[in-house]
Amino acid sequence: MSPFLRVAGLCRYYDDVAAVNDISFDVGEGEFVALLGPSGCGKSTTLKMIAGLEQPDGGDIIINEQSVLNQSPGDRNLSMVFQSYALFPHLSVKENIIFGLKARKVPKTEQQKRLDSAVDMVDLRPHMNKKPGQLSGGQSQRVALARSIVSNAPLCLMDEPLSNLDTKLRADMRSEIRQLQKQLKLTVIYVTHDQVEAMSMADKIILLNQGCIEQAAEPEIFYEQPQTTFVASFIGHPPMNLIECNGVKVGVRPEHVSLVEQNGLDVTVNESDYQGSETILTTTYQSSTIRACLQGKQTVPGGSSVKVRWEPDAEHHFDSTTGRRIDPQRALLPFS
């Protein structure tokens, strides 16, 4: 079965810099895919090329088994939800939602039917006659979502839609967007720099770094089998510890590190960061930093010497030169 969306060898250059460098990936129908990565990695540029807002310098974009490179954004049968919401300030919530339907001359009865369905999905019924200036950030985002819903487009592109919201509202909206996506059976490409959004929402994550794909996999694979040191340090909070040992970087998650009385590595405590349910202990071992996530409140004075260890099967091994994952033959740290 052919994928609903196929990106093949996509490239985009600005002067001599490759913003997107020969990337390829498939997205199945009804799949929620997150394009994740730091600022400047090429994720928004990739989204804009899929949308038709930027022209690629190479490669192809195939939607529903048809190349769309020569199609305008309006002919690609997709919708977009932007970081800025892109609402018309002089129009009411109702008028903002159905603006696109009016432009396409959709019959008024059909406009009303789609409007009623969308506003009920995103709980906007009490705000229909308000202007965008009278709405909260969460309500404005719901208007943008409703506008996407009424388009009936099977492919929805979202460009960091929650970055302007506070922490609690972001968590609520993550859940709402995921429920809507499942309910409407939408295919979603979701751009974010927030690993929590990607890990909690996506069926598949595509992690970009400097215009290239570092890894593409299900969220649990990213956590359990990172393929490079970049992936290992990007996914997880705090990030994976990377300890140099005989030409190999040994990776271990902070939550797998324990304080012990004996048979451990001798480390020096730098700081202890109490965060309520856990304490993040930052220590130094030779030239490497080792963080440990300890349950509850743990008071360990800075400058003190302690011992840490982890189980051998918690180790991940990476080539020190290439940063690529290698199969461990045995545990490498001395206490193992």
C-alpha positions as CSV (number, residue, x, y, z in Angstrom):
1,M,0.0,0.0,0.0
2,S,1.4,3.4,-1.0
3,P,2.0,6.0,1.6
4,F,-0.4,9.0,1.7
5,L,2.5,11.4,1.7
6,R,6.0,10.7,0.3
7,V,8.9,13.1,0.6
8,A,11.7,12.0,-1.7
9,G,15.2,13.5,-1.8
10,L,14.0,16.9,-0.8
11,C,16.5,19.8,-0.9
12,R,16.4,23.5,-0.2
13,Y,19.4,25.8,-0.4
14,Y,19.9,29.4,0.8
15,D,23.0,30.7,-1.0
16,D,25.5,27.9,-0.4
17,V,23.8,26.6,2.8
18,A,21.7,23.5,2.7
19,A,18.6,24.2,4.9
20,V,17.2,20.8,3.9
21,N,19.7,18.3,2.6
22,D,18.3,15.3,0.6
23,I,15.7,14.1,3.1
24,S,13.2,11.3,2.4
25,F,10.3,10.0,4.5
26,D,6.8,8.4,4.2
27,V,3.6,9.3,6.1
28,G,0.7,6.8,6.1
29,E,-2.9,7.9,5.9
30,G,-4.2,9.0,9.3
31,E,-0.7,9.1,10.8
32,F,0.5,11.8,13.2
33,V,4.1,12.6,12.4
34,A,6.2,15.1,14.3
35,L,9.1,17.0,12.6
36,L,11.3,17.6,15.6
37,G,14.6,19.4,16.0
38,P,16.4,22.6,17.2
39,S,16.0,26.0,15.6
40,G,17.4,26.1,12.1
41,C,17.4,22.4,11.5
42,G,15.1,22.6,8.5
43,K,11.8,21.4,9.9
44,S,9.7,24.5,9.1
45,T,11.3,24.8,5.7
46,T,10.3,21.2,5.0
47,L,6.7,22.0,6.1
48,K,6.6,25.0,3.8
49,M,7.7,23.0,0.8
50,I,5.0,20.4,1.5
51,A,2.5,23.2,1.7
52,G,3.7,24.8,-1.5
53,L,4.8,28.0,0.2
54,E,8.4,27.4,-0.8
55,Q,9.8,25.7,-4.0
56,P,12.3,22.9,-3.5
57,D,15.7,23.0,-5.2
58,G,15.5,19.2,-5.6
59,G,13.4,16.1,-4.9
60,D,9.7,15.4,-5.0
61,I,6.6,15.7,-2.9
62,I,3.9,13.1,-3.6
63,I,0.5,13.3,-2.0
64,N,-2.0,10.5,-2.6
65,E,0.2,9.0,-5.4
66,Q,0.5,12.3,-7.3
67,S,3.4,14.7,-7.5
68,V,2.4,18.2,-6.3
69,L,5.5,20.1,-7.1
70,N,3.7,22.1,-9.8
71,Q,0.5,22.6,-7.9
72,S,-0.3,25.8,-6.0
73,P,-0.9,25.6,-2.2
74,G,-4.7,25.9,-2.8
75,D,-4.7,22.8,-5.1
76,R,-2.9,20.5,-2.7
77,N,-6.0,19.7,-0.6
78,L,-4.3,20.5,2.7
79,S,-4.8,22.9,5.6
80,M,-2.4,24.7,7.8
81,V,-2.3,25.8,11.5
82,F,0.3,28.4,12.2
83,Q,2.2,29.5,15.3
84,S,0.7,33.0,14.9
85,Y,-2.9,31.8,14.4
86,A,-3.2,34.1,11.4
87,L,-6.6,35.4,12.3
88,F,-8.3,38.4,10.7
89,P,-8.6,41.0,13.5
90,H,-11.7,42.7,12.0
91,L,-13.7,39.5,11.5
92,S,-15.7,37.6,14.2
93,V,-14.8,34.1,15.2
94,K,-17.5,32.7,12.9
95,E,-16.3,34.8,10.0
96,N,-12.7,33.7,10.5
97,I,-13.6,30.1,10.6
98,I,-15.6,30.1,7.3
99,F,-13.5,32.6,5.5
100,G,-11.9,30.0,3.3
101,L,-15.2,28.3,2.6
102,K,-16.6,31.6,1.3
103,A,-13.5,32.2,-0.8
104,R,-14.1,28.8,-2.5
105,K,-17.8,29.6,-2.9
106,V,-18.9,26.6,-0.8
107,P,-22.8,26.7,-0.6
108,K,-24.1,28.5,2.5
109,T,-25.9,25.4,3.8
110,E,-22.7,23.4,3.7
111,Q,-20.8,26.3,5.3
112,Q,-23.2,26.3,8.2
113,K,-23.1,22.5,8.6
114,R,-19.3,22.4,8.7
115,L,-19.2,25.5,11.0
116,D,-21.6,23.9,13.5
117,S,-19.6,20.7,13.6
118,A,-16.3,22.4,14.0
119,V,-17.2,24.9,16.8
120,D,-18.8,22.1,18.9
121,M,-15.6,20.0,18.5
122,V,-13.4,22.8,19.8
123,D,-15.9,24.3,22.3
124,L,-16.2,27.8,20.6
125,R,-20.0,28.1,20.6
126,P,-20.1,30.9,23.3
127,H,-17.5,33.0,21.4
128,M,-18.9,33.0,17.9
129,N,-19.4,36.8,17.7
130,K,-16.2,37.9,19.4
131,K,-13.3,39.4,17.6
132,P,-9.8,37.9,17.9
133,G,-8.7,40.7,20.2
134,Q,-11.3,39.5,22.8
135,L,-10.0,35.9,22.9
136,S,-7.4,34.2,25.0
137,G,-4.4,32.5,23.4
138,G,-6.1,29.1,23.8
139,Q,-9.4,30.4,22.3
140,S,-7.5,31.9,19.3
141,Q,-5.7,28.6,18.7
142,R,-9.1,26.8,18.8
143,V,-10.3,29.2,16.1
144,A,-7.3,28.3,13.9
145,L,-8.1,24.6,14.5
146,A,-11.7,25.1,13.6
147,R,-10.7,26.8,10.4
148,S,-8.6,23.8,9.5
149,I,-11.4,21.4,10.4
150,V,-14.0,23.0,8.2
151,S,-11.8,22.8,5.2
152,N,-12.3,19.0,5.2
153,A,-8.7,18.6,3.9
154,P,-7.3,15.1,4.7
155,L,-3.8,16.5,5.3
156,C,-3.1,19.1,8.1
157,L,0.2,20.8,8.5
158,M,0.9,22.4,11.9
159,D,3.8,24.8,12.5
160,E,4.6,25.0,16.2
161,P,1.0,25.8,17.0
162,L,1.3,25.7,20.8
163,S,4.5,27.7,21.3
164,N,2.7,30.9,22.3
165,L,0.7,29.2,25.1
166,D,1.6,28.8,28.8
167,T,2.7,25.4,30.1
168,K,-0.7,24.2,31.4
169,L,-2.6,25.3,28.3
170,R,-0.1,23.6,26.1
171,A,-0.7,20.3,27.9
172,D,-4.5,20.7,27.5
173,M,-4.2,21.6,23.8
174,R,-1.9,18.7,23.1
175,S,-4.6,16.4,24.3
176,E,-7.3,18.2,22.3
177,I,-5.3,18.2,19.1
178,R,-4.6,14.5,19.4
179,Q,-8.2,13.7,20.0
180,L,-9.4,15.8,17.1
181,Q,-6.8,14.1,14.8
182,K,-8.0,10.7,15.7
183,Q,-11.7,11.6,15.5
184,L,-11.3,13.2,12.1
185,K,-8.8,10.6,10.9
186,L,-6.5,13.4,9.7
187,T,-3.0,12.9,8.4
188,V,-0.9,15.4,10.4
189,I,2.6,16.8,10.0
190,Y,3.4,18.6,13.2
191,V,6.5,20.8,13.5
192,T,7.9,21.4,17.0
193,H,11.1,21.9,18.9
194,D,9.5,20.5,22.0
195,Q,10.4,16.9,22.6
196,V,7.5,16.5,25.1
197,E,5.0,17.5,22.4
198,A,6.6,15.1,19.9
199,M,6.9,12.2,22.3
200,S,3.3,12.5,23.7
201,M,1.5,13.2,20.5
202,A,3.2,11.6,17.5
203,D,2.8,8.1,16.0
204,K,6.3,8.7,14.5
205,I,9.0,11.3,15.1
206,I,11.4,12.5,12.4
207,L,14.3,14.2,14.2
208,L,16.2,16.7,12.0
209,N,19.7,18.2,12.6
210,Q,21.3,20.7,10.2
211,G,19.0,19.8,7.4
212,C,19.4,16.0,7.6
213,I,17.3,13.3,9.3
214,E,19.1,11.9,12.4
215,Q,16.5,9.3,13.1
216,A,12.9,8.5,12.1
217,A,11.0,6.1,14.4
218,E,8.2,5.6,17.0
219,P,8.7,7.6,20.2
220,E,9.6,4.6,22.3
221,I,12.4,3.7,19.9
222,F,13.9,7.2,20.2
223,Y,14.1,6.7,23.9
224,E,15.2,3.1,24.0
225,Q,17.4,2.9,21.0
226,P,18.8,6.3,20.0
227,Q,20.9,5.9,16.8
228,T,23.4,8.8,17.4
229,T,24.7,10.8,20.3
230,F,22.7,13.8,19.0
231,V,19.5,11.8,19.3
232,A,20.5,10.5,22.7
233,S,21.2,14.0,24.0
234,F,18.1,15.6,22.4
235,I,15.5,13.1,23.6
236,G,15.0,12.9,27.4
237,H,15.0,15.4,30.2
238,P,17.6,15.6,31.6
239,P,19.4,14.3,28.5
240,M,21.3,11.0,28.4
241,N,24.7,11.0,30.1
242,L,27.6,10.5,27.6
243,I,30.8,9.2,29.2
244,E,34.0,8.8,27.3
245,C,35.5,5.3,27.9
246,N,38.3,3.7,25.7
247,G,37.2,5.2,22.4
248,V,33.5,4.6,23.1
249,K,30.9,7.0,24.4
250,V,28.8,5.2,27.0
251,G,25.3,6.5,27.3
252,V,23.0,6.1,30.3
253,R,19.8,7.8,31.2
254,P,19.8,9.8,34.4
255,E,16.8,7.9,35.7
256,H,18.9,4.7,35.6
257,V,21.7,6.1,37.7
258,S,21.6,5.3,41.5
259,L,23.6,6.4,44.5
260,V,25.3,3.5,46.2
261,E,27.6,2.9,49.2
262,Q,30.1,0.7,47.4
263,N,30.9,-0.9,44.0
264,G,30.3,2.4,42.1
265,L,32.0,5.1,40.2
266,D,33.6,7.8,42.4
267,V,32.1,11.1,41.4
268,T,32.1,14.7,42.8
269,V,28.8,16.4,43.3
270,N,28.4,19.8,41.5
271,E,24.9,20.6,42.4
272,S,21.6,19.2,43.6
273,D,18.4,20.5,41.9
274,Y,15.2,19.7,43.9
275,Q,12.1,19.6,41.5
276,G,9.4,18.3,43.8
277,S,8.9,14.7,42.8
278,E,12.6,14.2,42.1
279,T,16.1,15.6,42.7
280,I,18.5,16.1,39.8
281,L,22.0,15.4,41.0
282,T,24.8,16.7,38.7
283,T,28.2,15.2,39.3
284,T,31.6,15.0,37.6
285,Y,33.5,11.8,36.7
286,Q,36.9,12.5,35.2
287,S,36.0,14.9,32.3
288,S,32.4,13.8,32.0
289,T,29.2,15.0,33.6
290,I,26.9,12.4,35.1
291,R,23.4,13.3,36.1
292,A,21.2,11.2,38.3
293,C,17.4,11.5,38.8
294,L,16.7,10.6,42.4
295,Q,13.2,10.1,43.8
296,G,11.9,12.8,46.2
297,K,14.1,15.3,48.0
298,Q,17.7,14.3,48.3
299,T,20.1,16.6,50.0
300,V,23.7,16.1,48.8
301,P,26.2,18.9,49.5
302,G,28.1,20.3,46.5
303,G,31.7,19.3,46.5
304,S,31.1,16.0,48.3
305,S,32.3,12.7,47.0
306,V,29.7,9.9,46.3
307,K,29.4,6.7,44.4
308,V,27.0,6.1,41.5
309,R,26.2,3.0,39.4
310,W,23.6,1.6,37.0
311,E,22.7,-1.8,35.6
312,P,24.8,-3.1,32.7
313,D,21.8,-3.4,30.4
314,A,21.1,0.4,30.9
315,E,24.2,1.3,28.8
316,H,24.1,2.6,25.3
317,H,27.3,2.6,23.3
318,F,28.3,5.1,20.5
319,D,31.4,5.4,18.4
320,S,33.4,8.4,19.7
321,T,34.3,9.6,16.2
322,T,31.1,9.2,14.3
323,G,28.6,9.4,17.1
324,R,26.8,6.4,15.6
325,R,25.3,3.7,17.8
326,I,27.3,0.5,18.0
327,D,26.2,-2.9,19.4
328,P,27.6,-3.4,22.9
329,Q,29.7,-6.5,23.4
330,R,29.8,-6.0,27.1
331,A,29.3,-3.3,29.7
332,L,32.2,-0.9,29.7
333,L,32.3,1.1,33.0
334,P,34.6,-0.3,35.6
335,F,32.0,-1.3,38.3
336,S,30.1,-3.4,35.7
